[in-house]
Amino acid sequence: MIPTKHICTACNYIYDEILGDAKAKILPGTKFANLASDWQCPGCGQNKELFVTCTCVSISKHQEESCVKNAYLDSLNIIV
């Protein structure tokens, strides 16, 4: 399975499975689904239910901003 990125819809923090979360001692390669249920966004402290999957991989800043916007709109069930 290809590693994915997940975006916090509250603050736009991106959890990248390749990188993990060093501050929370989450090892690189840890799947988002395997994070503890009490894991919190390092950016804003929200729980993982506010994250949505992003299909962005190695993208430019402009493309990332577009992906974040679309992920946020998806979380609101708005079609772009």
Secondary structure, DSSP 4 states (H G I P E B T S, - for coil): ----EEEETTT--EEETTT-BGGGTBPTT--GGGS-TT-B-TTT--BGGGEEEE---S--HHHHHHHHHHHHHHHTT---
